[in-house]
Amino acid sequence: MIPTATTSPIRVLLVDDSPIIRLGLRAALEDFAQIAIVGEGGTAAEAVALAQQLRPQVVLLDLRLPDQSGVAACRSIVSANSTSRVLILTSSSNERHVQEALAAGAAGYLLKENDGAALAAAIEQVAAGHSVIDPSLVDQVVRLVRLGSGPDARTRLASLSAQEQKVVALVAAGQTNKEIGQALALTEKTVKNYLARIFEKLGITRRAQLAALYVAADHTAS
């Protein structure tokens, strides 16, 4: 992507407990004019507060933070600030961590071994509304989706009604049943009923599977 005079840089918040890693991330991204680092933090509390204060488009978030997990911070950021999307940047390829991050509403999961170009590309994808999974972890997401039966992710989601698809998108964004109800003007009980029907239609049993299915569908579409 070559920025034009009318293109505003993507506002990015860096969150990692290591100042050295944050410095390295700044250095890795400084050559990409389409990205602007607007702030940085080293704890989950700082991540949530700065996301509220700075309203970045993308929060680049580590999983291991000293006060709380990155998953908990992700859930808080997504719930409190619909304009910010979270891209997990971590050294962990643990399948459970991937599942938890997606269920918490992370829009992407990337490993720290990626270079600056790959990181910049992932930030652009997430800022554009897409989901990003580290290429080395795609099989894990597919395996999570396949805990249910049926055809590919996009086909499975297309079988849902428009309202059911809205519920799925909000689950994938880390919203609680109460928050989904408020967003769609539904009671919490109605949301639970929708989820029960969705789980039955898709052949799954967990919210993490639903989030993974949503990410897999977006990943194959982008």
trRosetta pair geometry for C-beta under 8 A, 3 or more apart (Angstrom, degrees):
i j d omega theta_ij theta_ji phi_ij phi_ji
1 34 5.4 39 99 -62 119 164
1 124 6.0 170 1 -134 145 153
3 7 4.3 -144 -154 78 79 132
3 9 7.2 -17 -111 -83 148 70
3 33 5.0 -112 16 106 137 110
3 34 4.9 -180 -60 -82 110 80
4 7 4.7 103 46 -10 70 106
7 34 6.9 -37 138 -120 129 88
9 33 6.9 -112 -96 156 109 55
9 34 5.8 162 -128 -177 70 30
9 35 5.9 120 -171 -138 103 3
9 36 3.8 93 113 -20 140 106
10 34 6.0 34 2 147 98 79
10 35 5.2 -27 58 -109 98 62
10 36 6.8 169 72 24 42 73
10 57 5.2 -96 -163 61 79 138
10 58 6.2 23 161 7 115 116
10 123 6.0 148 106 146 150 108
10 124 6.6 -148 -32 -96 156 58
10 127 4.6 -71 -132 -94 130 165
11 36 5.7 -27 -103 73 53 100
11 38 4.7 11 -162 -21 94 138
11 54 7.1 -164 163 151 127 102
11 55 7.3 36 101 104 150 65
11 56 4.4 -144 123 -136 95 67
11 57 4.9 115 52 2 80 87
11 58 7.4 160 87 28 53 69
12 29 7.4 -78 65 165 157 164
12 35 5.7 7 -7 -168 133 98
12 36 6.7 160 20 78 84 44
12 37 5.4 -46 77 -102 98 54
12 38 6.6 146 58 10 41 84
12 56 5.7 84 -128 -167 12 131
12 57 7.2 -43 -71 57 55 82
12 58 5.0 -18 -110 73 79 98
12 59 7.6 153 -160 -97 59 24
12 60 5.9 27 -176 -14 108 110
12 123 6.2 -24 -93 -149 132 136
13 37 7.8 110 -103 -158 24 65
13 38 6.2 -48 -76 65 70 91
13 39 5.1 -10 -123 69 87 92
13 40 6.9 167 -170 -89 63 39
13 41 7.2 7 173 8 106 100
13 47 7.4 129 133 -142 129 68
13 50 5.6 151 -148 122 138 118
13 51 6.2 -137 40 -85 166 70
13 54 6.0 133 -79 79 119 140
13 56 4.1 -155 -19 -4 97 156
13 58 7.4 -169 28 98 69 51
13 59 4.7 -18 65 -116 108 73
13 60 6.8 -173 86 25 51 71
13 84 7.7 -8 18 -143 126 131
14 22 5.2 124 133 -137 135 93
14 25 5.4 151 -129 95 136 145
14 26 7.2 -76 -31 -59 163 81
14 37 6.0 -4 -18 -145 113 113
14 39 7.4 -161 32 101 71 47
14 40 4.1 -14 69 -112 99 94
14 41 7.5 167 93 26 58 56
14 60 5.2 -16 -111 66 57 113
15 40 6.9 177 -77 -159 42 59
15 41 4.9 -8 -113 66 85 90
15 42 7.3 -178 -158 -85 63 18
15 46 7.0 167 -125 94 104 98
15 47 4.3 36 -119 -96 154 108
15 50 7.7 172 -78 57 108 134
15 59 6.3 12 1 179 121 96
15 60 6.6 169 26 87 71 59
15 61 4.7 4 63 -114 119 66
15 62 6.2 -136 110 17 75 80
15 65 7.3 -19 156 -91 106 128
15 70 7.7 146 111 -121 121 101
15 73 7.3 -152 141 141 158 154
16 21 4.6 -93 131 94 150 123
16 22 5.2 -174 55 -62 109 84
16 25 7.2 140 4 -13 141 141
16 40 7.8 -36 31 -166 78 104
16 42 6.7 -27 92 -119 39 63
16 60 8.0 -30 -37 117 99 94
16 62 4.3 90 -111 -22 74 133
16 89 7.6 -55 -74 84 115 110
17 42 4.7 84 -126 -173 47 87
17 43 6.9 64 -99 -76 89 53
17 62 6.7 -106 0 73 77 147
17 64 6.8 -80 12 112 126 79
17 65 5.5 157 -51 -130 112 56
17 66 5.4 119 -122 -25 141 95
18 21 3.9 72 84 8 114 107
18 22 6.7 178 94 -9 61 81
18 42 7.6 151 2 -132 19 104
19 22 5.5 -54 -147 38 36 113
19 23 6.2 40 153 -22 67 104
19 42 7.1 -31 -62 -86 72 130
20 23 5.6 -52 -150 35 31 113
20 24 6.4 32 150 -19 63 105
21 24 5.4 -53 -148 37 35 114
21 25 6.4 38 152 -22 66 102
21 62 7.7 61 113 -68 150 140
21 112 7.7 -47 -149 -142 122 137
22 25 5.6 -50 -148 33 33 112
22 26 6.6 37 152 -20 63 101
22 40 5.1 95 -160 -168 136 145
22 42 7.6 -81 -37 -82 141 86
23 26 5.7 -51 -153 33 32 113
23 27 6.5 31 151 -17 64 106
24 27 5.6 -55 -148 38 33 112
24 28 6.2 34 153 -22 67 107
25 28 5.6 -54 -144 36 32 112
25 29 6.2 9 162 -3 66 113
25 37 7.9 126 118 -100 99 137
25 60 6.9 165 -169 116 149 151
25 89 7.8 95 -107 118 132 162
25 119 7.6 -138 -142 166 85 160
26 29 6.3 -74 -146 47 25 96
26 30 6.1 43 157 -53 66 102
26 37 5.7 -53 -113 -13 86 169
26 40 7.9 -58 -60 -61 112 144
27 30 5.9 -36 -140 1 28 119
28 115 7.2 -164 -152 178 118 53
28 116 3.6 -164 -179 -92 86 102
28 119 6.2 45 132 47 129 146
29 32 5.4 -61 -167 35 65 113
29 35 5.2 -78 179 100 114 141
29 37 6.6 115 89 -49 133 110
29 116 6.0 -167 -70 -150 47 102
29 119 6.7 -91 -78 105 98 122
29 120 6.1 149 -125 -80 83 95
29 123 7.8 48 -124 -5 129 158
31 116 7.0 69 43 141 109 148
32 35 4.6 32 102 21 111 111
32 116 7.2 -168 -27 161 118 105
32 120 4.3 -174 -94 -125 166 142
34 120 7.3 101 65 -174 105 110
34 124 6.6 23 120 -90 138 112
35 120 5.9 -121 -23 -131 143 92
35 123 5.9 48 -106 106 127 151
35 124 7.9 -94 -67 -61 102 82
37 40 6.9 6 176 -51 114 100
38 54 5.1 150 123 -176 123 132
38 56 5.6 -177 47 -92 128 102
39 50 5.0 -160 122 -170 144 129
39 53 7.9 77 -50 85 172 109
39 54 5.0 -137 3 -63 139 163
39 56 7.2 -129 37 -53 100 124
40 50 8.0 -79 80 -174 5 171
41 46 3.1 -178 -160 124 131 122
41 47 5.2 -160 79 -64 138 55
41 49 7.8 138 -101 58 155 93
41 50 5.2 -163 -38 -1 131 145
42 46 6.2 46 41 39 50 151
42 65 7.5 152 156 -143 49 93
42 66 7.5 18 141 11 91 113
43 46 4.6 97 56 8 81 101
43 47 6.9 -135 99 -9 45 86
43 65 5.6 117 -146 178 43 115
43 66 5.9 -59 -109 51 91 92
43 67 4.7 41 -163 11 113 121
43 68 7.6 78 176 27 83 83
44 47 5.4 -51 -150 31 34 117
44 48 6.5 30 155 -16 67 103
44 65 4.7 136 -43 102 83 151
44 67 5.2 -129 32 76 99 98
44 68 3.6 -68 33 60 161 105
44 69 7.1 49 -78 63 141 24
44 70 6.9 -153 -94 -93 98 39
44 72 6.1 17 -155 85 150 101
44 73 3.8 -138 -143 -71 91 115
44 76 7.7 92 171 32 101 138
45 48 6.1 -56 -150 36 30 106
45 49 6.2 23 156 -12 65 112
45 67 5.7 -18 -12 83 102 156
45 68 7.2 110 -39 12 72 119
46 49 5.8 -60 -141 44 31 108
46 50 5.7 23 164 -14 69 114
47 50 6.3 -61 -139 42 20 103
47 51 6.2 24 159 -22 60 110
47 59 6.6 90 -166 -171 99 134
47 61 6.2 68 -142 -118 143 109
47 65 7.4 -79 -14 -105 132 161
47 70 7.9 91 -23 -129 174 70
47 73 4.6 39 80 -171 142 134
47 77 6.5 -66 141 -64 99 125
48 51 5.9 -55 -147 33 26 112
48 52 6.7 24 155 -16 60 107
48 73 5.9 -131 -49 -147 91 80
48 76 4.7 -26 -108 116 124 130
48 77 5.8 -134 -109 -71 65 76
48 80 7.0 71 -161 34 94 149
49 52 5.9 -60 -157 36 30 110
49 53 6.2 20 153 -14 67 113
50 53 5.5 -57 -137 44 35 109
50 54 5.4 3 173 5 74 117
50 56 7.9 19 135 -10 92 114
51 54 6.8 -60 -118 51 18 88
51 55 7.4 73 174 -89 50 28
51 56 6.5 -77 -125 30 65 94
51 59 5.6 -21 -97 -79 115 138
51 77 4.6 -3 102 -133 175 104
51 80 7.3 108 102 82 117 114
51 81 5.3 -157 144 25 106 158
51 84 5.1 -108 -163 31 107 176
52 55 7.6 1 -178 -63 19 66
52 80 6.2 -42 -84 133 103 130
52 81 6.1 -146 -91 -63 58 127
55 81 6.8 -160 -117 -158 67 128
55 83 5.7 10 -164 87 96 134
55 84 6.6 -144 -157 -56 46 103
56 59 5.8 123 76 -69 126 69
56 84 5.6 62 73 -119 69 109
57 83 7.1 -74 -109 153 54 84
57 84 6.7 -178 -158 -118 13 56
57 85 6.8 -5 160 25 60 91
57 127 4.7 45 138 -127 129 100
58 84 7.2 158 -91 -160 12 73
58 85 5.6 -27 -106 70 64 85
58 86 7.7 134 -161 -106 60 19
58 87 5.6 7 -170 0 109 115
58 123 5.3 163 88 -151 172 86
58 126 5.3 93 -113 99 119 122
58 127 5.3 -71 -44 -70 115 90
59 74 8.0 -180 89 -111 128 68
59 77 5.8 -66 22 -179 163 161
59 84 5.5 45 -23 172 106 120
59 85 7.3 -169 21 90 77 35
59 86 4.9 -26 66 -109 104 69
59 87 7.0 171 79 28 49 68
60 87 5.4 -22 -106 74 61 102
60 89 5.2 9 -176 -2 91 130
60 123 7.2 -35 -73 -96 111 108
61 70 5.1 146 149 -159 104 113
61 73 6.3 -166 -159 99 136 124
61 74 6.1 163 98 -77 160 90
61 77 7.7 -151 -68 8 152 157
61 86 5.4 -19 12 -160 134 101
61 87 6.9 145 21 74 79 47
61 88 5.7 -48 77 -106 88 53
61 89 6.8 136 60 23 34 78
61 106 7.8 -128 59 -115 124 109
62 65 6.3 134 86 -60 98 83
62 70 5.5 -141 105 -78 44 141
62 88 7.7 87 -126 -160 17 69
62 89 6.2 -49 -81 78 60 75
62 90 5.7 119 -149 -92 61 76
63 69 6.5 -12 -179 -172 71 84
63 70 3.8 -115 -122 34 34 131
63 71 6.6 28 -141 -34 88 78
63 88 6.2 38 -58 -159 91 115
63 90 4.4 22 1 -103 108 141
63 92 5.8 -55 47 27 149 132
63 97 6.0 9 -137 -162 163 125
63 101 7.1 -76 -96 -77 112 119
64 69 7.6 -34 -104 -134 35 65
64 70 6.8 -28 -9 -19 24 111
64 90 7.2 116 -1 -135 86 105
64 92 7.7 124 -32 -26 105 124
65 68 6.0 -5 85 67 116 54
65 69 6.7 139 38 -141 92 16
65 70 5.6 124 -11 -62 108 73
65 73 6.5 49 18 -23 156 141
68 72 4.7 -90 163 74 114 135
68 73 6.0 133 98 -49 113 89
69 72 4.8 100 61 4 82 98
69 73 7.1 -146 100 -1 47 86
70 73 5.3 -54 -146 40 40 114
70 74 6.0 49 151 -28 69 102
70 88 6.5 112 136 -126 136 99
70 90 7.2 -158 45 -77 161 123
70 101 7.5 -1 108 -104 103 102
71 74 5.6 -49 -149 31 30 116
71 75 6.6 31 153 -19 62 103
71 97 7.6 -136 -59 -150 121 69
71 100 4.8 -29 -120 140 148 112
71 101 5.8 -111 -103 -86 89 59
71 104 4.8 179 -168 -38 78 158
72 75 5.8 -52 -151 33 32 112
72 76 6.5 30 153 -16 64 106
72 104 7.6 -104 -73 -133 21 142
73 76 5.7 -58 -150 38 33 110
73 77 6.1 32 155 -20 68 108
74 77 5.9 -58 -146 36 28 110
74 78 6.2 22 160 -14 65 110
74 86 4.7 148 -135 142 92 171
74 88 7.0 -25 -82 -72 141 100
74 101 6.4 65 31 -145 173 71
74 104 4.4 81 94 126 117 127
74 105 6.1 177 148 65 98 86
74 106 5.3 -30 -162 -68 146 88
74 174 6.8 -156 132 -95 90 160
75 78 6.1 -58 -144 40 26 107
75 79 6.1 22 159 -17 63 114
75 104 4.3 -88 -64 -157 87 98
75 105 6.2 121 -107 21 52 113
75 174 5.1 -158 -123 -177 65 130
76 79 5.9 -60 -143 40 26 109
76 80 6.0 7 165 -5 65 117
77 80 6.3 -69 -141 45 22 98
77 81 5.8 -44 -177 41 63 110
77 84 5.9 -78 168 95 106 129
77 86 5.8 111 85 -67 135 121
78 81 7.3 -81 -117 60 14 68
78 82 7.8 52 -172 -100 54 47
78 84 7.6 -123 -92 86 47 86
78 85 7.9 43 -104 -125 90 43
78 86 6.2 -76 -59 -5 99 121
78 104 7.1 148 18 149 139 71
78 105 3.6 112 -175 112 178 150
78 106 7.9 -110 -54 -63 136 37
78 173 5.7 -180 180 167 124 75
78 174 4.1 77 91 57 149 135
78 175 7.5 -116 131 -58 108 63
79 105 7.6 170 -44 2 68 163
79 174 6.4 -98 -52 114 80 107
79 175 6.7 134 -106 -107 78 59
79 176 7.4 28 -114 -6 124 94
79 179 6.4 -110 -139 -93 93 161
81 84 4.5 24 117 20 121 110
82 173 7.9 21 -129 178 81 142
85 107 4.2 1 -180 -3 113 150
85 108 7.9 63 146 3 110 95
85 126 5.1 -170 110 166 132 99
85 127 6.9 -170 44 -90 128 40
85 129 7.8 -171 -62 -103 156 39
86 105 6.7 80 33 107 122 84
86 106 4.8 -82 96 -120 107 67
86 107 6.0 139 59 13 53 85
86 108 7.7 -160 109 39 53 71
87 106 7.1 106 -113 -169 21 94
87 107 6.2 -49 -75 71 66 91
87 108 4.2 -4 -126 64 82 114
87 109 7.8 -161 -165 -67 59 24
87 110 6.3 10 171 8 101 114
87 122 6.2 126 -155 138 143 109
87 123 6.5 -108 3 -98 166 62
87 126 4.9 -100 -69 -52 115 171
87 132 6.8 9 -128 56 107 123
88 101 4.9 -32 -37 -153 157 147
88 106 5.0 -6 -23 -148 108 148
88 108 6.6 -160 30 99 69 60
88 109 4.6 -1 62 -115 116 65
88 110 6.7 164 88 28 62 63
89 110 5.2 -16 -106 75 69 98
89 111 7.8 86 -157 -174 58 6
89 112 6.0 89 166 -82 87 75
89 119 7.4 36 -114 -130 132 110
90 97 7.1 -117 105 151 161 142
90 109 7.5 -32 28 -162 109 81
90 110 7.7 132 25 79 63 50
90 111 6.7 -54 78 -118 58 50
90 112 6.5 -94 123 -31 13 97
91 111 6.6 67 -125 -157 33 82
91 112 5.0 -34 -75 21 72 123
91 113 7.7 90 -123 -34 72 84
92 97 4.8 23 124 52 131 170
93 97 7.9 141 130 56 7 122
93 98 7.7 9 -168 -45 44 115
93 111 6.3 -3 -73 -91 93 126
93 134 7.7 -96 -112 78 93 145
93 136 6.7 -51 -126 114 133 117
93 137 6.1 -152 -147 -85 89 106
93 140 7.9 174 175 -29 83 154
94 97 4.2 80 75 4 100 109
94 98 7.1 -170 93 -10 53 82
95 98 5.5 -52 -152 33 37 114
95 99 6.4 38 152 -19 68 105
95 140 4.9 -153 -114 -154 94 125
95 143 7.8 -46 -138 76 135 127
95 144 7.5 171 -173 -62 106 109
96 99 5.7 -54 -149 37 33 113
96 100 6.2 31 155 -18 67 108
97 100 5.8 -54 -143 38 31 110
97 101 6.2 32 158 -21 65 107
98 101 6.0 -59 -149 36 27 110
98 102 6.5 21 157 -14 63 108
98 109 5.5 102 -128 161 81 171
98 133 7.9 54 -152 -140 120 106
98 137 5.9 180 -102 -176 145 133
98 140 5.6 83 60 119 164 136
98 141 6.8 -114 156 -71 134 80
98 144 7.7 -147 107 -34 113 147
99 102 6.1 -61 -150 38 27 106
99 103 6.2 23 156 -15 65 112
99 144 6.0 174 -95 -117 101 146
99 208 4.4 34 -177 -173 97 136
99 212 6.8 -34 -118 -58 71 123
100 103 5.7 -58 -144 41 29 110
100 104 6.2 28 155 -20 64 110
100 208 7.1 -33 -76 -110 34 126
101 104 5.7 -60 -148 37 29 110
101 106 4.2 -12 163 10 91 146
101 109 5.4 113 97 -90 147 118
102 105 7.9 102 179 -27 30 10
102 106 5.8 -76 -86 54 37 96
102 109 7.1 -59 -57 -34 86 129
102 141 7.6 122 -61 -119 156 104
102 172 7.3 -41 175 -148 83 75
102 208 6.3 94 81 -153 103 73
102 211 4.1 152 143 126 95 122
102 212 5.4 75 123 -72 161 67
102 215 5.7 -80 -136 -22 124 146
103 174 7.2 92 138 -105 42 74
103 206 7.9 -51 -100 149 131 100
103 207 5.3 91 -141 110 105 98
103 208 4.0 -48 -65 -94 122 75
103 211 4.9 -168 -88 15 47 152
104 174 4.8 18 163 -115 38 121
105 172 6.9 104 -119 139 58 41
105 173 4.7 28 -136 167 107 36
105 174 2.1 -67 -35 -18 119 116
105 175 7.2 91 -86 -25 128 55
105 211 7.7 -107 -79 -130 36 133
106 109 6.0 73 124 -63 139 85
106 174 7.6 81 -18 -53 46 124
107 126 4.7 116 110 -143 126 100
107 130 7.7 106 174 98 108 37
107 131 5.5 -134 -175 -110 64 67
107 132 7.1 45 131 21 77 81
108 122 5.8 146 170 -179 157 107
108 125 7.2 105 -82 91 142 109
108 126 4.9 -86 -12 -82 132 121
108 131 6.0 170 -78 -166 70 55
108 132 3.5 13 -124 58 122 92
108 133 6.8 -146 -148 -65 67 39
109 132 7.4 -172 32 100 45 71
109 133 5.6 11 53 -125 92 64
109 134 6.1 -79 109 -5 75 93
109 137 6.4 -74 103 86 117 158
110 114 5.8 -48 176 7 111 145
110 118 7.6 164 -156 134 129 103
110 119 6.8 133 143 -111 156 71
110 122 5.3 36 -71 -165 147 171
110 132 6.5 -3 -59 122 104 116
110 134 5.0 131 -128 -69 46 96
111 114 6.1 124 76 -20 70 92
111 134 4.8 66 -4 -120 90 159
111 136 6.6 -12 -1 47 142 126
111 137 7.5 149 -35 -27 108 119
114 118 3.9 -113 -175 90 113 132
114 119 5.4 142 109 -54 117 81
114 122 7.5 48 130 -13 165 137
114 134 7.2 -135 -49 -123 124 102
115 118 5.4 94 54 13 67 101
115 119 7.0 -129 104 -4 33 95
116 119 5.6 -59 -144 40 32 112
116 120 6.1 32 158 -20 68 106
117 120 5.8 -53 -145 36 28 110
117 121 6.4 29 154 -19 62 107
118 121 5.7 -54 -148 36 31 112
118 122 6.4 32 153 -20 64 106
119 122 5.7 -54 -149 35 31 111
119 123 6.5 34 152 -21 64 104
120 123 5.7 -52 -149 34 32 113
120 124 6.5 33 152 -18 64 104
121 124 5.7 -54 -152 35 32 112
121 125 6.4 34 151 -20 65 105
122 125 5.6 -52 -148 35 34 113
122 126 6.3 30 156 -16 66 107
122 132 4.6 132 -147 166 90 165
123 126 5.9 -57 -146 40 29 108
123 127 6.1 29 156 -19 65 110
124 127 5.7 -56 -143 39 28 111
124 128 6.2 25 157 -18 63 110
125 128 5.8 -63 -151 38 27 109
125 130 4.5 -68 176 70 85 120
125 131 7.8 -41 141 77 111 13
125 132 4.9 107 92 -66 134 117
125 222 6.6 99 -152 156 111 149
126 129 7.9 104 178 -24 30 9
126 130 6.6 -93 -85 69 30 68
126 131 7.5 47 -104 -117 73 28
126 132 5.7 -72 -58 2 91 119
130 218 5.8 166 -155 165 67 112
130 219 7.9 110 175 -91 99 44
130 222 4.3 70 -140 -90 139 160
131 214 7.5 126 -39 123 156 79
131 215 4.4 -146 157 -139 159 76
131 218 4.2 92 20 90 110 133
131 219 5.6 -68 88 -60 102 78
131 222 7.5 170 46 9 62 141
132 219 7.5 124 -112 -107 24 93
133 137 5.5 -122 172 85 98 102
133 138 5.4 122 107 -87 126 68
133 141 5.5 -59 -132 -21 163 150
133 215 6.4 94 -50 157 117 122
133 219 5.7 -19 14 -103 111 143
134 137 4.5 65 68 13 94 110
134 138 7.6 -135 90 -36 49 71
135 138 5.9 -23 -154 -17 39 114
137 140 4.9 -44 -170 31 72 119
137 141 6.5 71 136 -20 83 96
138 141 5.8 -57 -155 36 38 109
138 142 6.2 37 150 -18 70 107
138 219 7.2 175 -126 157 103 153
139 142 5.5 -54 -145 40 33 113
139 143 6.1 38 153 -23 66 105
140 143 5.6 -52 -148 34 30 113
140 144 6.5 33 151 -20 63 103
141 144 5.6 -51 -151 33 34 113
141 145 6.5 35 150 -18 65 103
141 212 5.2 -172 -157 -159 80 102
141 215 6.2 -93 -158 96 138 120
141 216 5.5 173 141 -75 113 98
141 219 7.5 83 106 5 154 159
142 145 5.6 -53 -150 35 34 112
142 146 6.2 28 153 -17 66 110
142 216 6.4 120 -89 -121 60 132
143 146 5.7 -59 -145 40 31 110
143 147 7.5 57 149 -43 58 81
144 147 6.0 -26 -169 -9 39 112
144 208 6.9 -87 -173 134 131 97
144 209 5.9 -158 160 -112 88 67
144 212 4.2 -72 104 176 126 174
145 148 6.9 -62 171 40 50 93
145 153 5.8 -59 -151 -81 151 106
145 209 6.7 130 -109 -162 38 80
145 212 5.2 -143 -63 121 78 108
145 213 5.0 122 -123 -89 100 70
145 216 5.1 -20 -59 -8 149 162
146 149 7.9 42 -163 -98 60 38
147 204 6.6 75 90 -125 95 84
147 205 7.7 -89 129 27 117 93
147 206 7.8 0 96 27 147 111
147 209 5.6 -101 60 -110 122 129
148 202 5.5 15 162 139 166 79
148 203 3.6 131 -171 101 100 86
148 204 3.8 -64 -59 -69 133 74
148 205 7.7 167 -79 -8 96 68
148 209 6.2 112 -21 170 110 140
148 213 7.7 -7 35 -75 133 130
149 203 4.5 -81 41 150 73 163
150 155 7.9 -157 150 95 101 105
150 156 5.2 94 120 -97 134 116
150 202 6.8 -111 25 -161 155 50
150 203 5.4 162 -20 22 114 135
151 155 4.3 -35 104 83 126 140
151 156 6.0 -179 70 -54 76 83
152 155 5.1 85 61 15 76 106
152 156 6.9 -146 97 -10 34 94
152 220 7.1 -35 168 37 127 176
153 156 5.8 -61 -147 36 28 111
153 157 6.4 19 161 -12 66 108
153 213 5.1 177 -137 -164 102 69
153 214 7.7 -163 -179 -67 121 12
153 216 3.9 167 -54 102 163 108
153 217 3.9 -136 130 -66 110 76
153 220 6.5 147 54 14 114 131
154 157 6.1 -59 -147 40 29 105
154 158 6.2 33 154 -24 64 110
154 217 4.5 133 -78 -142 62 91
154 220 6.0 -111 -31 78 118 125
154 221 6.3 126 -94 -60 130 102
155 158 5.6 -56 -147 34 30 115
155 159 7.0 38 152 -30 61 99
156 159 6.0 -51 -163 18 33 114
156 202 5.6 79 172 -128 120 88
156 213 6.5 -78 88 -166 133 126
156 217 7.7 -123 56 -78 89 121
157 160 5.9 -43 -169 14 48 115
157 165 6.4 88 175 -116 94 97
157 168 6.5 -170 -136 116 106 169
157 202 7.9 22 -79 -100 55 121
157 213 6.6 154 -61 144 105 108
157 214 7.0 103 -94 -100 143 61
157 217 5.1 -7 7 -90 142 163
159 201 6.4 -170 111 168 116 120
160 164 3.8 -124 179 98 111 125
160 165 5.0 146 96 -58 119 77
160 168 6.7 100 81 -21 172 136
160 198 6.4 22 -118 -121 129 90
160 201 6.4 126 -90 107 82 154
160 202 7.8 -12 -63 -57 113 103
161 164 4.5 95 52 7 78 105
161 165 7.0 -140 93 -7 41 86
162 165 5.7 -55 -151 34 31 112
162 166 6.8 34 150 -21 63 101
163 166 5.6 -49 -154 30 36 114
163 167 6.7 39 148 -19 65 101
163 184 7.3 103 -155 -163 91 138
163 194 7.1 -106 130 -128 102 133
164 167 5.5 -50 -152 33 37 114
164 168 6.5 41 149 -21 66 102
164 194 6.1 -172 -108 -169 73 102
164 197 7.0 -96 -109 97 126 111
164 198 5.4 164 -162 -87 110 103
164 201 7.7 22 -179 36 157 154
165 168 5.4 -47 -147 33 36 115
165 169 6.5 40 153 -21 65 102
166 169 5.8 -52 -150 33 32 112
166 170 6.5 27 154 -14 64 107
166 184 6.1 124 124 -97 131 127
167 170 5.9 -61 -152 39 31 108
167 171 6.4 34 151 -21 66 105
167 180 6.0 60 -135 -172 74 136
167 184 7.1 -32 -78 -31 76 162
167 191 6.7 166 -131 -145 119 80
167 194 4.9 -167 -84 135 169 137
167 195 6.7 -142 158 -71 135 71
167 198 6.5 -141 93 -48 128 150
168 171 5.7 -54 -148 35 32 112
168 172 6.3 30 154 -17 65 107
168 198 6.4 178 -71 -153 96 147
168 210 6.1 -136 -138 179 84 108
168 213 7.7 -70 -162 88 124 111
168 214 5.7 168 156 -81 102 118
169 172 5.7 -56 -149 38 30 112
169 173 6.4 28 150 -18 63 108
169 214 6.7 151 -99 -142 47 139
170 173 5.4 -53 -146 38 35 112
170 175 4.3 -42 169 40 91 139
170 179 7.3 -169 176 109 119 95
170 180 4.5 130 118 -111 144 96
170 183 6.0 174 -113 64 144 153
170 184 7.5 -109 -23 -32 157 114
171 174 7.9 73 173 -49 32 13
171 175 6.6 -86 -84 55 29 84
171 180 7.1 6 -60 -80 68 140
171 195 7.4 120 -78 -108 140 110
171 207 5.8 -137 -173 -152 116 97
171 210 5.3 -11 117 114 143 132
171 211 6.3 -127 128 -69 89 81
171 214 7.5 164 80 -25 92 147
172 210 6.9 -124 -65 126 80 84
172 211 4.5 142 -117 -126 66 70
172 214 3.8 -80 -84 76 147 160
172 215 6.8 171 -151 -44 122 77
174 211 8.0 49 -67 -109 59 136
175 179 4.1 -130 -166 94 97 122
175 180 5.0 125 120 -59 125 80
175 183 6.9 -30 -158 -6 161 141
176 179 4.7 95 50 9 75 102
176 180 7.0 -136 95 -5 39 87
177 180 5.6 -54 -146 36 31 112
177 181 6.3 36 153 -22 64 105
177 188 5.1 80 130 -153 108 86
177 191 4.5 154 -161 103 87 135
177 192 6.0 23 -144 -62 145 77
177 195 7.3 -75 -104 -19 106 142
178 181 5.7 -54 -152 34 30 114
178 182 6.6 29 152 -18 64 105
178 188 5.3 -14 -91 -97 63 117
178 191 7.9 -147 -61 37 22 156
179 182 5.7 -52 -149 36 34 112
179 183 6.3 33 153 -19 66 107
180 183 5.7 -57 -148 37 32 111
180 184 6.1 -3 164 9 68 113
180 186 7.2 -26 124 57 81 117
180 191 4.9 121 92 -134 118 139
181 184 6.5 -75 -138 53 23 88
181 185 7.7 -41 172 140 57 3
181 186 4.5 -109 -135 80 70 76
181 187 5.8 -22 -148 160 132 10
181 188 4.9 -78 -35 -75 157 53
181 190 6.9 117 -115 59 102 96
181 191 4.8 -98 -65 -32 90 131
182 185 7.7 24 -167 -73 24 37
184 191 7.6 131 53 -89 127 100
186 190 4.3 -121 180 85 106 129
186 191 5.4 127 107 -55 126 83
186 194 7.5 7 167 -17 164 136
187 190 4.6 100 55 2 79 102
187 191 7.2 -140 96 -5 45 83
188 191 5.6 -50 -153 33 36 114
188 192 6.6 41 148 -20 65 102
189 192 5.5 -51 -152 33 35 114
189 193 6.5 36 149 -19 65 103
190 193 5.5 -52 -151 35 35 113
190 194 6.4 40 149 -21 66 101
191 194 5.5 -50 -151 33 34 114
191 195 6.4 33 152 -18 65 104
192 195 5.7 -54 -149 36 32 111
192 196 6.4 36 152 -23 64 103
193 196 5.6 -49 -148 31 33 113
193 197 6.6 29 154 -14 64 104
194 197 5.9 -61 -155 38 31 107
194 198 6.2 31 151 -21 68 109
195 198 5.4 -52 -142 37 34 114
195 199 6.1 37 157 -21 67 104
195 207 8.0 -23 -154 -89 131 88
196 199 5.9 -52 -148 35 27 111
196 200 6.5 26 153 -17 61 108
197 200 5.7 -57 -149 38 32 111
197 201 6.2 31 155 -19 67 108
198 201 5.8 -56 -146 37 29 110
198 202 6.1 7 163 -2 66 114
198 210 7.0 51 131 -118 125 129
199 202 6.3 -70 -140 49 24 97
199 203 8.0 -157 168 22 53 5
199 204 5.4 -105 -145 76 71 72
199 205 6.1 77 -167 -103 123 32
199 210 7.4 -69 -88 -67 76 117
200 203 7.7 27 -178 -69 26 39
202 209 7.9 162 121 126 127 112
202 210 7.2 108 76 -103 161 80
202 213 6.6 -9 -169 -114 143 173
204 209 4.1 -166 -163 112 132 140
204 210 6.1 167 98 -61 149 72
204 213 7.0 -114 -44 -35 157 138
205 209 6.9 68 48 19 52 146
206 209 4.6 101 65 1 86 100
206 210 7.2 -148 102 -4 50 85
207 210 5.3 -53 -152 35 40 115
207 211 6.3 40 151 -19 70 102
208 211 5.7 -51 -147 37 33 111
208 212 6.3 34 153 -19 65 106
209 212 5.6 -55 -146 38 32 112
209 213 6.2 37 152 -24 65 104
210 213 5.6 -50 -149 32 30 114
210 214 6.6 32 151 -19 62 104
211 214 5.7 -54 -152 35 33 113
211 215 6.4 31 152 -16 66 106
212 215 5.6 -54 -146 40 33 111
212 216 6.1 36 154 -22 67 107
213 216 5.7 -53 -144 36 29 112
213 217 6.4 30 155 -21 63 105
214 217 5.9 -55 -150 33 28 111
214 218 6.5 22 154 -13 63 108
215 218 5.8 -59 -147 41 31 107
215 219 5.9 35 153 -26 67 109
216 219 5.5 -51 -140 34 29 115
216 220 6.5 22 161 -13 63 105
217 220 6.3 -60 -150 38 27 102
217 221 6.4 21 153 -18 63 113
218 221 5.6 -62 -146 39 32 110
218 222 6.1 18 162 -14 70 112
219 222 6.4 -63 -141 38 24 100
